[in-house]
Amino acid sequence: MNKKNKKLTPAQKRAKKAEKADRQKKYQWVFMNGKQVRIKRPTTIDGMSVDEYIQKNADPIWLHQNELWEYMDENKDKNC
């Protein structure tokens, strides 16, 4: 009457564990409107957000060409 569950092989267990790890890297759980939902993680470069990376590493010319004037710092311009 009852259907027996098949046991997974060691290779299937490893594959399932790897899939779970990949999902955890790509998505995160947050609460929205009182419900727990899964959303994609924000992109990062070297462990910091994209905006923070641009602020630390971009030169004023690149910022101006890409219209990111809010990231331009007056102190950096005076030193050049």
mmCIF file of the N, C-alpha and C atoms, coordinates in Angstrom:
data_MODEL
# 
_entry.id   MODEL 
# 
loop_
_atom_site.group_PDB 
_atom_site.id 
_atom_site.type_symbol 
_atom_site.label_atom_id 
_atom_site.label_alt_id 
_atom_site.label_comp_id 
_atom_site.label_asym_id 
_atom_site.label_entity_id 
_atom_site.label_seq_id 
_atom_site.pdbx_PDB_ins_code 
_atom_site.Cartn_x 
_atom_site.Cartn_y 
_atom_site.Cartn_z 
_atom_site.occupancy 
_atom_site.B_iso_or_equiv 
_atom_site.pdbx_formal_charge 
_atom_site.auth_seq_id 
_atom_site.auth_comp_id 
_atom_site.auth_asym_id 
_atom_site.auth_atom_id 
_atom_site.pdbx_PDB_model_num 
ATOM 1   N N  . MET A 1 1  ? 0.801  -1.180 0.000   1.00 0.00 ? 1  MET A N  1 
ATOM 2   C CA . MET A 1 1  ? 0.000  0.000  0.000   1.00 0.00 ? 1  MET A CA 1 
ATOM 3   C C  . MET A 1 1  ? 0.858  1.264  0.000   1.00 0.00 ? 1  MET A C  1 
ATOM 4   N N  . ASN A 1 2  ? 1.710  1.371  1.002   1.00 0.00 ? 2  ASN A N  1 
ATOM 5   C CA . ASN A 1 2  ? 2.571  2.544  1.067   1.00 0.00 ? 2  ASN A CA 1 
ATOM 6   C C  . ASN A 1 2  ? 3.769  2.354  0.145   1.00 0.00 ? 2  ASN A C  1 
ATOM 7   N N  . LYS A 1 3  ? 4.127  3.421  -0.492  1.00 0.00 ? 3  LYS A N  1 
ATOM 8   C CA . LYS A 1 3  ? 5.268  3.375  -1.406  1.00 0.00 ? 3  LYS A CA 1 
ATOM 9   C C  . LYS A 1 3  ? 6.546  3.662  -0.623  1.00 0.00 ? 3  LYS A C  1 
ATOM 10  N N  . LYS A 1 4  ? 7.562  2.800  -0.767  1.00 0.00 ? 4  LYS A N  1 
ATOM 11  C CA . LYS A 1 4  ? 8.827  3.007  -0.080  1.00 0.00 ? 4  LYS A CA 1 
ATOM 12  C C  . LYS A 1 4  ? 9.653  4.052  -0.814  1.00 0.00 ? 4  LYS A C  1 
ATOM 13  N N  . ASN A 1 5  ? 10.295 4.913  -0.029  1.00 0.00 ? 5  ASN A N  1 
ATOM 14  C CA . ASN A 1 5  ? 11.179 5.919  -0.616  1.00 0.00 ? 5  ASN A CA 1 
ATOM 15  C C  . ASN A 1 5  ? 12.508 5.273  -0.978  1.00 0.00 ? 5  ASN A C  1 
ATOM 16  N N  . LYS A 1 6  ? 13.018 5.613  -2.140  1.00 0.00 ? 6  LYS A N  1 
ATOM 17  C CA . LYS A 1 6  ? 14.320 5.106  -2.548  1.00 0.00 ? 6  LYS A CA 1 
ATOM 18  C C  . LYS A 1 6  ? 15.410 5.941  -1.887  1.00 0.00 ? 6  LYS A C  1 
ATOM 19  N N  . LYS A 1 7  ? 16.467 5.273  -1.492  1.00 0.00 ? 7  LYS A N  1 
ATOM 20  C CA . LYS A 1 7  ? 17.601 5.988  -0.929  1.00 0.00 ? 7  LYS A CA 1 
ATOM 21  C C  . LYS A 1 7  ? 18.450 6.528  -2.068  1.00 0.00 ? 7  LYS A C  1 
ATOM 22  N N  . LEU A 1 8  ? 19.029 7.713  -1.808  1.00 0.00 ? 8  LEU A N  1 
ATOM 23  C CA . LEU A 1 8  ? 19.884 8.327  -2.816  1.00 0.00 ? 8  LEU A CA 1 
ATOM 24  C C  . LEU A 1 8  ? 21.272 7.702  -2.779  1.00 0.00 ? 8  LEU A C  1 
ATOM 25  N N  . THR A 1 9  ? 21.888 7.618  -3.932  1.00 0.00 ? 9  THR A N  1 
ATOM 26  C CA . THR A 1 9  ? 23.266 7.135  -4.003  1.00 0.00 ? 9  THR A CA 1 
ATOM 27  C C  . THR A 1 9  ? 24.191 8.239  -3.507  1.00 0.00 ? 9  THR A C  1 
ATOM 28  N N  . PRO A 1 10 ? 25.424 7.911  -3.129  1.00 0.00 ? 10 PRO A N  1 
ATOM 29  C CA . PRO A 1 10 ? 26.350 8.966  -2.683  1.00 0.00 ? 10 PRO A CA 1 
ATOM 30  C C  . PRO A 1 10 ? 26.562 10.060 -3.731  1.00 0.00 ? 10 PRO A C  1 
ATOM 31  N N  . ALA A 1 11 ? 26.589 9.705  -5.009  1.00 0.00 ? 11 ALA A N  1 
ATOM 32  C CA . ALA A 1 11 ? 26.762 10.715 -6.058  1.00 0.00 ? 11 ALA A CA 1 
ATOM 33  C C  . ALA A 1 11 ? 25.551 11.640 -6.115  1.00 0.00 ? 11 ALA A C  1 
ATOM 34  N N  . GLN A 1 12 ? 24.358 11.087 -5.935  1.00 0.00 ? 12 GLN A N  1 
ATOM 35  C CA . GLN A 1 12 ? 23.153 11.911 -5.940  1.00 0.00 ? 12 GLN A CA 1 
ATOM 36  C C  . GLN A 1 12 ? 23.115 12.834 -4.728  1.00 0.00 ? 12 GLN A C  1 
ATOM 37  N N  . LYS A 1 13 ? 23.580 12.335 -3.593  1.00 0.00 ? 13 LYS A N  1 
ATOM 38  C CA . LYS A 1 13 ? 23.635 13.169 -2.382  1.00 0.00 ? 13 LYS A CA 1 
ATOM 39  C C  . LYS A 1 13 ? 24.584 14.348 -2.580  1.00 0.00 ? 13 LYS A C  1 
ATOM 40  N N  . ARG A 1 14 ? 25.761 14.097 -3.191  1.00 0.00 ? 14 ARG A N  1 
ATOM 41  C CA . ARG A 1 14 ? 26.721 15.176 -3.442  1.00 0.00 ? 14 ARG A CA 1 
ATOM 42  C C  . ARG A 1 14 ? 26.130 16.210 -4.399  1.00 0.00 ? 14 ARG A C  1 
ATOM 43  N N  . ALA A 1 15 ? 25.442 15.727 -5.447  1.00 0.00 ? 15 ALA A N  1 
ATOM 44  C CA . ALA A 1 15 ? 24.846 16.642 -6.425  1.00 0.00 ? 15 ALA A CA 1 
ATOM 45  C C  . ALA A 1 15 ? 23.768 17.502 -5.777  1.00 0.00 ? 15 ALA A C  1 
ATOM 46  N N  . LYS A 1 16 ? 22.974 16.888 -4.924  1.00 0.00 ? 16 LYS A N  1 
ATOM 47  C CA . LYS A 1 16 ? 21.910 17.629 -4.239  1.00 0.00 ? 16 LYS A CA 1 
ATOM 48  C C  . LYS A 1 16 ? 22.502 18.691 -3.308  1.00 0.00 ? 16 LYS A C  1 
ATOM 49  N N  . LYS A 1 17 ? 23.572 18.327 -2.602  1.00 0.00 ? 17 LYS A N  1 
ATOM 50  C CA . LYS A 1 17 ? 24.242 19.258 -1.694  1.00 0.00 ? 17 LYS A CA 1 
ATOM 51  C C  . LYS A 1 17 ? 24.869 20.420 -2.470  1.00 0.00 ? 17 LYS A C  1 
ATOM 52  N N  . ALA A 1 18 ? 25.446 20.120 -3.641  1.00 0.00 ? 18 ALA A N  1 
ATOM 53  C CA . ALA A 1 18 ? 26.049 21.169 -4.470  1.00 0.00 ? 18 ALA A CA 1 
ATOM 54  C C  . ALA A 1 18 ? 24.988 22.123 -4.997  1.00 0.00 ? 18 ALA A C  1 
ATOM 55  N N  . GLU A 1 19 ? 23.830 21.591 -5.379  1.00 0.00 ? 19 GLU A N  1 
ATOM 56  C CA . GLU A 1 19 ? 22.733 22.442 -5.860  1.00 0.00 ? 19 GLU A CA 1 
ATOM 57  C C  . GLU A 1 19 ? 22.268 23.379 -4.760  1.00 0.00 ? 19 GLU A C  1 
ATOM 58  N N  . LYS A 1 20 ? 22.174 22.861 -3.543  1.00 0.00 ? 20 LYS A N  1 
ATOM 59  C CA . LYS A 1 20 ? 21.745 23.681 -2.413  1.00 0.00 ? 20 LYS A CA 1 
ATOM 60  C C  . LYS A 1 20 ? 22.742 24.805 -2.156  1.00 0.00 ? 20 LYS A C  1 
ATOM 61  N N  . ALA A 1 21 ? 24.029 24.496 -2.224  1.00 0.00 ? 21 ALA A N  1 
ATOM 62  C CA . ALA A 1 21 ? 25.063 25.506 -2.000  1.00 0.00 ? 21 ALA A CA 1 
ATOM 63  C C  . ALA A 1 21 ? 25.001 26.586 -3.084  1.00 0.00 ? 21 ALA A C  1 
ATOM 64  N N  . ASP A 1 22 ? 24.755 26.183 -4.340  1.00 0.00 ? 22 ASP A N  1 
ATOM 65  C CA . ASP A 1 22 ? 24.638 27.160 -5.421  1.00 0.00 ? 22 ASP A CA 1 
ATOM 66  C C  . ASP A 1 22 ? 23.437 28.072 -5.208  1.00 0.00 ? 22 ASP A C  1 
ATOM 67  N N  . ARG A 1 23 ? 22.315 27.492 -4.777  1.00 0.00 ? 23 ARG A N  1 
ATOM 68  C CA . ARG A 1 23 ? 21.117 28.291 -4.514  1.00 0.00 ? 23 ARG A CA 1 
ATOM 69  C C  . ARG A 1 23 ? 21.369 29.300 -3.410  1.00 0.00 ? 23 ARG A C  1 
ATOM 70  N N  . GLN A 1 24 ? 22.096 28.879 -2.360  1.00 0.00 ? 24 GLN A N  1 
ATOM 71  C CA . GLN A 1 24 ? 22.368 29.785 -1.247  1.00 0.00 ? 24 GLN A CA 1 
ATOM 72  C C  . GLN A 1 24 ? 23.268 30.937 -1.674  1.00 0.00 ? 24 GLN A C  1 
ATOM 73  N N  . LYS A 1 25 ? 24.153 30.697 -2.636  1.00 0.00 ? 25 LYS A N  1 
ATOM 74  C CA . LYS A 1 25 ? 25.028 31.764 -3.120  1.00 0.00 ? 25 LYS A CA 1 
ATOM 75  C C  . LYS A 1 25 ? 24.268 32.748 -3.994  1.00 0.00 ? 25 LYS A C  1 
ATOM 76  N N  . LYS A 1 26 ? 23.267 32.271 -4.747  1.00 0.00 ? 26 LYS A N  1 
ATOM 77  C CA . LYS A 1 26 ? 22.543 33.118 -5.692  1.00 0.00 ? 26 LYS A CA 1 
ATOM 78  C C  . LYS A 1 26 ? 21.387 33.871 -5.054  1.00 0.00 ? 26 LYS A C  1 
ATOM 79  N N  . TYR A 1 27 ? 20.740 33.286 -4.040  1.00 0.00 ? 27 TYR A N  1 
ATOM 80  C CA . TYR A 1 27 ? 19.523 33.867 -3.475  1.00 0.00 ? 27 TYR A CA 1 
ATOM 81  C C  . TYR A 1 27 ? 19.663 34.090 -1.984  1.00 0.00 ? 27 TYR A C  1 
ATOM 82  N N  . GLN A 1 28 ? 18.796 34.985 -1.462  1.00 0.00 ? 28 GLN A N  1 
ATOM 83  C CA . GLN A 1 28 ? 18.727 35.193 -0.028  1.00 0.00 ? 28 GLN A CA 1 
ATOM 84  C C  . GLN A 1 28 ? 17.256 35.288 0.368   1.00 0.00 ? 28 GLN A C  1 
ATOM 85  N N  . TRP A 1 29 ? 16.963 34.988 1.621   1.00 0.00 ? 29 TRP A N  1 
ATOM 86  C CA . TRP A 1 29 ? 15.600 35.035 2.122   1.00 0.00 ? 29 TRP A CA 1 
ATOM 87  C C  . TRP A 1 29 ? 15.384 36.351 2.857   1.00 0.00 ? 29 TRP A C  1 
ATOM 88  N N  . VAL A 1 30 ? 14.274 37.037 2.555   1.00 0.00 ? 30 VAL A N  1 
ATOM 89  C CA . VAL A 1 30 ? 13.900 38.272 3.231   1.00 0.00 ? 30 VAL A CA 1 
ATOM 90  C C  . VAL A 1 30 ? 12.398 38.243 3.509   1.00 0.00 ? 30 VAL A C  1 
ATOM 91  N N  . PHE A 1 31 ? 11.956 39.119 4.379   1.00 0.00 ? 31 PHE A N  1 
ATOM 92  C CA . PHE A 1 31 ? 10.537 39.243 4.658   1.00 0.00 ? 31 PHE A CA 1 
ATOM 93  C C  . PHE A 1 31 ? 9.967  40.409 3.868   1.00 0.00 ? 31 PHE A C  1 
ATOM 94  N N  . MET A 1 32 ? 8.888  40.151 3.106   1.00 0.00 ? 32 MET A N  1 
ATOM 95  C CA . MET A 1 32 ? 8.167  41.187 2.371   1.00 0.00 ? 32 MET A CA 1 
ATOM 96  C C  . MET A 1 32 ? 6.690  41.025 2.671   1.00 0.00 ? 32 MET A C  1 
ATOM 97  N N  . ASN A 1 33 ? 6.073  42.078 3.152   1.00 0.00 ? 33 ASN A N  1 
ATOM 98  C CA . ASN A 1 33 ? 4.648  42.065 3.472   1.00 0.00 ? 33 ASN A CA 1 
ATOM 99  C C  . ASN A 1 33 ? 4.296  40.920 4.416   1.00 0.00 ? 33 ASN A C  1 
ATOM 100 N N  . GLY A 1 34 ? 5.151  40.648 5.370   1.00 0.00 ? 34 GLY A N  1 
ATOM 101 C CA . GLY A 1 34 ? 4.880  39.618 6.356   1.00 0.00 ? 34 GLY A CA 1 
ATOM 102 C C  . GLY A 1 34 ? 5.103  38.204 5.875   1.00 0.00 ? 34 GLY A C  1 
ATOM 103 N N  . LYS A 1 35 ? 5.647  38.042 4.686   1.00 0.00 ? 35 LYS A N  1 
ATOM 104 C CA . LYS A 1 35 ? 5.917  36.709 4.157   1.00 0.00 ? 35 LYS A CA 1 
ATOM 105 C C  . LYS A 1 35 ? 7.403  36.577 3.847   1.00 0.00 ? 35 LYS A C  1 
ATOM 106 N N  . GLN A 1 36 ? 7.905  35.375 3.993   1.00 0.00 ? 36 GLN A N  1 
ATOM 107 C CA . GLN A 1 36 ? 9.309  35.114 3.703   1.00 0.00 ? 36 GLN A CA 1 
ATOM 108 C C  . GLN A 1 36 ? 9.430  34.754 2.226   1.00 0.00 ? 36 GLN A C  1 
ATOM 109 N N  . VAL A 1 37 ? 10.237 35.520 1.492   1.00 0.00 ? 37 VAL A N  1 
ATOM 110 C CA . VAL A 1 37 ? 10.401 35.296 0.061   1.00 0.00 ? 37 VAL A CA 1 
ATOM 111 C C  . VAL A 1 37 ? 11.890 35.195 -0.270  1.00 0.00 ? 37 VAL A C  1 
ATOM 112 N N  . ARG A 1 38 ? 12.157 34.548 -1.388  1.00 0.00 ? 38 ARG A N  1 
ATOM 113 C CA . ARG A 1 38 ? 13.537 34.387 -1.847  1.00 0.00 ? 38 ARG A CA 1 
ATOM 114 C C  . ARG A 1 38 ? 13.780 35.387 -2.970  1.00 0.00 ? 38 ARG A C  1 
ATOM 115 N N  . ILE A 1 39 ? 14.856 36.178 -2.836  1.00 0.00 ? 39 ILE A N  1 
ATOM 116 C CA . ILE A 1 39 ? 15.216 37.144 -3.875  1.00 0.00 ? 39 ILE A CA 1 
ATOM 117 C C  . ILE A 1 39 ? 16.670 36.915 -4.253  1.00 0.00 ? 39 ILE A C  1 
ATOM 118 N N  . LYS A 1 40 ? 17.059 37.406 -5.436  1.00 0.00 ? 40 LYS A N  1 
ATOM 119 C CA . LYS A 1 40 ? 18.450 37.278 -5.854  1.00 0.00 ? 40 LYS A CA 1 
ATOM 120 C C  . LYS A 1 40 ? 19.329 38.177 -4.994  1.00 0.00 ? 40 LYS A C  1 
ATOM 121 N N  . ARG A 1 41 ? 20.508 37.690 -4.688  1.00 0.00 ? 41 ARG A N  1 
ATOM 122 C CA . ARG A 1 41 ? 21.465 38.489 -3.920  1.00 0.00 ? 41 ARG A CA 1 
ATOM 123 C C  . ARG A 1 41 ? 21.976 39.640 -4.784  1.00 0.00 ? 41 ARG A C  1 
ATOM 124 N N  . PRO A 1 42 ? 22.280 40.780 -4.168  1.00 0.00 ? 42 PRO A N  1 
ATOM 125 C CA . PRO A 1 42 ? 22.866 41.875 -4.941  1.00 0.00 ? 42 PRO A CA 1 
ATOM 126 C C  . PRO A 1 42 ? 24.253 41.484 -5.442  1.00 0.00 ? 42 PRO A C  1 
ATOM 127 N N  . THR A 1 43 ? 24.601 41.967 -6.611  1.00 0.00 ? 43 THR A N  1 
ATOM 128 C CA . THR A 1 43 ? 25.902 41.633 -7.182  1.00 0.00 ? 43 THR A CA 1 
ATOM 129 C C  . THR A 1 43 ? 27.017 42.301 -6.391  1.00 0.00 ? 43 THR A C  1 
ATOM 130 N N  . THR A 1 44 ? 28.146 41.612 -6.268  1.00 0.00 ? 44 THR A N  1 
ATOM 131 C CA . THR A 1 44 ? 29.287 42.139 -5.545  1.00 0.00 ? 44 THR A CA 1 
ATOM 132 C C  . THR A 1 44 ? 30.553 41.943 -6.368  1.00 0.00 ? 44 THR A C  1 
ATOM 133 N N  . ILE A 1 45 ? 31.512 42.813 -6.126  1.00 0.00 ? 45 ILE A N  1 
ATOM 134 C CA . ILE A 1 45 ? 32.831 42.708 -6.737  1.00 0.00 ? 45 ILE A CA 1 
ATOM 135 C C  . ILE A 1 45 ? 33.832 42.719 -5.589  1.00 0.00 ? 45 ILE A C  1 
ATOM 136 N N  . ASP A 1 46 ? 34.604 41.668 -5.472  1.00 0.00 ? 46 ASP A N  1 
ATOM 137 C CA . ASP A 1 46 ? 35.590 41.524 -4.386  1.00 0.00 ? 46 ASP A CA 1 
ATOM 138 C C  . ASP A 1 46 ? 34.951 41.708 -3.013  1.00 0.00 ? 46 ASP A C  1 
ATOM 139 N N  . GLY A 1 47 ? 33.713 41.252 -2.844  1.00 0.00 ? 47 GLY A N  1 
ATOM 140 C CA . GLY A 1 47 ? 33.044 41.306 -1.557  1.00 0.00 ? 47 GLY A CA 1 
ATOM 141 C C  . GLY A 1 47 ? 32.399 42.629 -1.211  1.00 0.00 ? 47 GLY A C  1 
ATOM 142 N N  . MET A 1 48 ? 32.433 43.605 -2.086  1.00 0.00 ? 48 MET A N  1 
ATOM 143 C CA . MET A 1 48 ? 31.776 44.886 -1.819  1.00 0.00 ? 48 MET A CA 1 
ATOM 144 C C  . MET A 1 48 ? 30.759 45.160 -2.921  1.00 0.00 ? 48 MET A C  1 
ATOM 145 N N  . SER A 1 49 ? 29.787 46.010 -2.618  1.00 0.00 ? 49 SER A N  1 
ATOM 146 C CA . SER A 1 49 ? 28.741 46.298 -3.594  1.00 0.00 ? 49 SER A CA 1 
ATOM 147 C C  . SER A 1 49 ? 29.335 47.009 -4.812  1.00 0.00 ? 49 SER A C  1 
ATOM 148 N N  . VAL A 1 50 ? 28.614 46.970 -5.913  1.00 0.00 ? 50 VAL A N  1 
ATOM 149 C CA . VAL A 1 50 ? 29.095 47.568 -7.159  1.00 0.00 ? 50 VAL A CA 1 
ATOM 150 C C  . VAL A 1 50 ? 29.299 49.069 -6.992  1.00 0.00 ? 50 VAL A C  1 
ATOM 151 N N  . ASP A 1 51 ? 28.348 49.748 -6.324  1.00 0.00 ? 51 ASP A N  1 
ATOM 152 C CA . ASP A 1 51 ? 28.470 51.192 -6.121  1.00 0.00 ? 51 ASP A CA 1 
ATOM 153 C C  . ASP A 1 51 ? 29.709 51.550 -5.291  1.00 0.00 ? 51 ASP A C  1 
ATOM 154 N N  . GLU A 1 52 ? 29.942 50.789 -4.242  1.00 0.00 ? 52 GLU A N  1 
ATOM 155 C CA . GLU A 1 52 ? 31.116 51.044 -3.394  1.00 0.00 ? 52 GLU A CA 1 
ATOM 156 C C  . GLU A 1 52 ? 32.417 50.806 -4.172  1.00 0.00 ? 52 GLU A C  1 
ATOM 157 N N  . TYR A 1 53 ? 32.439 49.766 -4.992  1.00 0.00 ? 53 TYR A N  1 
ATOM 158 C CA . TYR A 1 53 ? 33.620 49.462 -5.805  1.00 0.00 ? 53 TYR A CA 1 
ATOM 159 C C  . TYR A 1 53 ? 33.898 50.597 -6.790  1.00 0.00 ? 53 TYR A C  1 
ATOM 160 N N  . ILE A 1 54 ? 32.854 51.124 -7.414  1.00 0.00 ? 54 ILE A N  1 
ATOM 161 C CA . ILE A 1 54 ? 33.016 52.231 -8.367  1.00 0.00 ? 54 ILE A CA 1 
ATOM 162 C C  . ILE A 1 54 ? 33.546 53.463 -7.645  1.00 0.00 ? 54 ILE A C  1 
ATOM 163 N N  . GLN A 1 55 ? 33.000 53.756 -6.476  1.00 0.00 ? 55 GLN A N  1 
ATOM 164 C CA . GLN A 1 55 ? 33.442 54.933 -5.727  1.00 0.00 ? 55 GLN A CA 1 
ATOM 165 C C  . GLN A 1 55 ? 34.921 54.849 -5.373  1.00 0.00 ? 55 GLN A C  1 
ATOM 166 N N  . LYS A 1 56 ? 35.402 53.676 -5.037  1.00 0.00 ? 56 LYS A N  1 
ATOM 167 C CA . LYS A 1 56 ? 36.789 53.541 -4.606  1.00 0.00 ? 56 LYS A CA 1 
ATOM 168 C C  . LYS A 1 56 ? 37.773 53.482 -5.768  1.00 0.00 ? 56 LYS A C  1 
ATOM 169 N N  . ASN A 1 57 ? 37.357 52.949 -6.935  1.00 0.00 ? 57 ASN A N  1 
ATOM 170 C CA . ASN A 1 57 ? 38.320 52.650 -7.984  1.00 0.00 ? 57 ASN A CA 1 
ATOM 171 C C  . ASN A 1 57 ? 38.188 53.460 -9.271  1.00 0.00 ? 57 ASN A C  1 
ATOM 172 N N  . ALA A 1 58 ? 37.107 54.191 -9.458  1.00 0.00 ? 58 ALA A N  1 
ATOM 173 C CA . ALA A 1 58 ? 36.916 54.902 -10.722 1.00 0.00 ? 58 ALA A CA 1 
ATOM 174 C C  . ALA A 1 58 ? 37.642 56.250 -10.707 1.00 0.00 ? 58 ALA A C  1 
ATOM 175 N N  . ASP A 1 59 ? 38.151 56.641 -11.882 1.00 0.00 ? 59 ASP A N  1 
ATOM 176 C CA . ASP A 1 59 ? 38.776 57.948 -11.993 1.00 0.00 ? 59 ASP A CA 1 
ATOM 177 C C  . ASP A 1 59 ? 37.719 58.972 -12.425 1.00 0.00 ? 59 ASP A C  1 
ATOM 178 N N  . PRO A 1 60 ? 37.974 60.269 -12.209 1.00 0.00 ? 60 PRO A N  1 
ATOM 179 C CA . PRO A 1 60 ? 36.974 61.305 -12.499 1.00 0.00 ? 60 PRO A CA 1 
ATOM 180 C C  . PRO A 1 60 ? 36.538 61.330 -13.966 1.00 0.00 ? 60 PRO A C  1 
ATOM 181 N N  . ILE A 1 61 ? 37.433 61.024 -14.891 1.00 0.00 ? 61 ILE A N  1 
ATOM 182 C CA . ILE A 1 61 ? 37.068 61.045 -16.305 1.00 0.00 ? 61 ILE A CA 1 
ATOM 183 C C  . ILE A 1 61 ? 36.027 59.966 -16.598 1.00 0.00 ? 61 ILE A C  1 
ATOM 184 N N  . TRP A 1 62 ? 36.243 58.757 -16.088 1.00 0.00 ? 62 TRP A N  1 
ATOM 185 C CA . TRP A 1 62 ? 35.292 57.670 -16.307 1.00 0.00 ? 62 TRP A CA 1 
ATOM 186 C C  . TRP A 1 62 ? 33.944 57.993 -15.682 1.00 0.00 ? 62 TRP A C  1 
ATOM 187 N N  . LEU A 1 63 ? 33.966 58.570 -14.464 1.00 0.00 ? 63 LEU A N  1 
ATOM 188 C CA . LEU A 1 63 ? 32.718 58.943 -13.797 1.00 0.00 ? 63 LEU A CA 1 
ATOM 189 C C  . LEU A 1 63 ? 31.954 59.978 -14.618 1.00 0.00 ? 63 LEU A C  1 
ATOM 190 N N  . HIS A 1 64 ? 32.674 60.946 -15.185 1.00 0.00 ? 64 HIS A N  1 
ATOM 191 C CA . HIS A 1 64 ? 32.026 61.976 -15.990 1.00 0.00 ? 64 HIS A CA 1 
ATOM 192 C C  . HIS A 1 64 ? 31.444 61.391 -17.279 1.00 0.00 ? 64 HIS A C  1 
ATOM 193 N N  . GLN A 1 65 ? 32.171 60.493 -17.922 1.00 0.00 ? 65 GLN A N  1 
ATOM 194 C CA . GLN A 1 65 ? 31.689 59.877 -19.160 1.00 0.00 ? 65 GLN A CA 1 
ATOM 195 C C  . GLN A 1 65 ? 30.437 59.044 -18.931 1.00 0.00 ? 65 GLN A C  1 
ATOM 196 N N  . ASN A 1 66 ? 30.320 58.433 -17.773 1.00 0.00 ? 66 ASN A N  1 
ATOM 197 C CA . ASN A 1 66 ? 29.172 57.588 -17.461 1.00 0.00 ? 66 ASN A CA 1 
ATOM 198 C C  . ASN A 1 66 ? 28.110 58.314 -16.635 1.00 0.00 ? 66 ASN A C  1 
ATOM 199 N N  . GLU A 1 67 ? 28.235 59.632 -16.536 1.00 0.00 ? 67 GLU A N  1 
ATOM 200 C CA . GLU A 1 67 ? 27.263 60.496 -15.871 1.00 0.00 ? 67 GLU A CA 1 
ATOM 201 C C  . GLU A 1 67 ? 27.025 60.099 -14.415 1.00 0.00 ? 67 GLU A C  1 
ATOM 202 N N  . LEU A 1 68 ? 28.093 59.763 -13.708 1.00 0.00 ? 68 LEU A N  1 
ATOM 203 C CA . LEU A 1 68 ? 28.009 59.426 -12.291 1.00 0.00 ? 68 LEU A CA 1 
ATOM 204 C C  . LEU A 1 68 ? 28.616 60.561 -11.469 1.00 0.00 ? 68 LEU A C  1 
ATOM 205 N N  . TRP A 1 69 ? 28.069 61.755 -11.642 1.00 0.00 ? 69 TRP A N  1 
ATOM 206 C CA . TRP A 1 69 ? 28.629 62.936 -11.004 1.00 0.00 ? 69 TRP A CA 1 
ATOM 207 C C  . TRP A 1 69 ? 28.495 62.899 -9.490  1.00 0.00 ? 69 TRP A C  1 
ATOM 208 N N  . GLU A 1 70 ? 27.493 62.170 -8.968  1.00 0.00 ? 70 GLU A N  1 
ATOM 209 C CA . GLU A 1 70 ? 27.314 62.139 -7.515  1.00 0.00 ? 70 GLU A CA 1 
ATOM 210 C C  . GLU A 1 70 ? 28.470 61.418 -6.821  1.00 0.00 ? 70 GLU A C  1 
ATOM 211 N N  . TYR A 1 71 ? 29.236 60.598 -7.560  1.00 0.00 ? 71 TYR A N  1 
ATOM 212 C CA . TYR A 1 71 ? 30.375 59.893 -6.977  1.00 0.00 ? 71 TYR A CA 1 
ATOM 213 C C  . TYR A 1 71 ? 31.674 60.684 -7.080  1.00 0.00 ? 71 TYR A C  1 
ATOM 214 N N  . MET A 1 72 ? 31.674 61.759 -7.829  1.00 0.00 ? 72 MET A N  1 
ATOM 215 C CA . MET A 1 72 ? 32.898 62.548 -7.995  1.00 0.00 ? 72 MET A CA 1 
ATOM 216 C C  . MET A 1 72 ? 33.192 63.293 -6.693  1.00 0.00 ? 72 MET A C  1 
ATOM 217 N N  . ASP A 1 73 ? 34.439 63.254 -6.287  1.00 0.00 ? 73 ASP A N  1 
ATOM 218 C CA . ASP A 1 73 ? 34.864 63.884 -5.046  1.00 0.00 ? 73 ASP A CA 1 
ATOM 219 C C  . ASP A 1 73 ? 35.737 65.085 -5.399  1.00 0.00 ? 73 ASP A C  1 
ATOM 220 N N  . GLU A 1 74 ? 35.452 66.222 -4.785  1.00 0.00 ? 74 GLU A N  1 
ATOM 221 C CA . GLU A 1 74 ? 36.203 67.436 -5.087  1.00 0.00 ? 74 GLU A CA 1 
ATOM 222 C C  . GLU A 1 74 ? 37.647 67.326 -4.613  1.00 0.00 ? 74 GLU A C  1 
ATOM 223 N N  . ASN A 1 75 ? 37.889 66.620 -3.539  1.00 0.00 ? 75 ASN A N  1 
ATOM 224 C CA . ASN A 1 75 ? 39.256 66.500 -3.014  1.00 0.00 ? 75 ASN A CA 1 
ATOM 225 C C  . ASN A 1 75 ? 40.152 65.748 -3.983  1.00 0.00 ? 75 ASN A C  1 
ATOM 226 N N  . LYS A 1 76 ? 39.636 64.738 -4.680  1.00 0.00 ? 76 LYS A N  1 
ATOM 227 C CA . LYS A 1 76 ? 40.450 63.992 -5.636  1.00 0.00 ? 76 LYS A CA 1 
ATOM 228 C C  . LYS A 1 76 ? 40.815 64.872 -6.821  1.00 0.00 ? 76 LYS A C  1 
ATOM 229 N N  . ASP A 1 77 ? 39.899 65.753 -7.233  1.00 0.00 ? 77 ASP A N  1 
ATOM 230 C CA . ASP A 1 77 ? 40.163 66.621 -8.379  1.00 0.00 ? 77 ASP A CA 1 
ATOM 231 C C  . ASP A 1 77 ? 41.252 67.642 -8.072  1.00 0.00 ? 77 ASP A C  1 
ATOM 232 N N  . LYS A 1 78 ? 41.341 68.139 -6.854  1.00 0.00 ? 78 LYS A N  1 
ATOM 233 C CA . LYS A 1 78 ? 42.349 69.136 -6.503  1.00 0.00 ? 78 LYS A CA 1 
ATOM 234 C C  . LYS A 1 78 ? 43.752 68.546 -6.494  1.00 0.00 ? 78 LYS A C  1 
ATOM 235 N N  . ASN A 1 79 ? 43.878 67.276 -6.161  1.00 0.00 ? 79 ASN A N  1 
ATOM 236 C CA . ASN A 1 79 ? 45.197 66.642 -6.092  1.00 0.00 ? 79 ASN A CA 1 
ATOM 237 C C  . ASN A 1 79 ? 45.797 66.388 -7.476  1.00 0.00 ? 79 ASN A C  1 
ATOM 238 N N  . CYS A 1 80 ? 44.992 66.330 -8.516  1.00 0.00 ? 80 CYS A N  1 
ATOM 239 C CA . CYS A 1 80 ? 45.492 66.012 -9.846  1.00 0.00 ? 80 CYS A CA 1 
ATOM 240 C C  . CYS A 1 80 ? 46.165 67.169 -10.514 1.00 0.00 ? 80 CYS A C  1 
# 
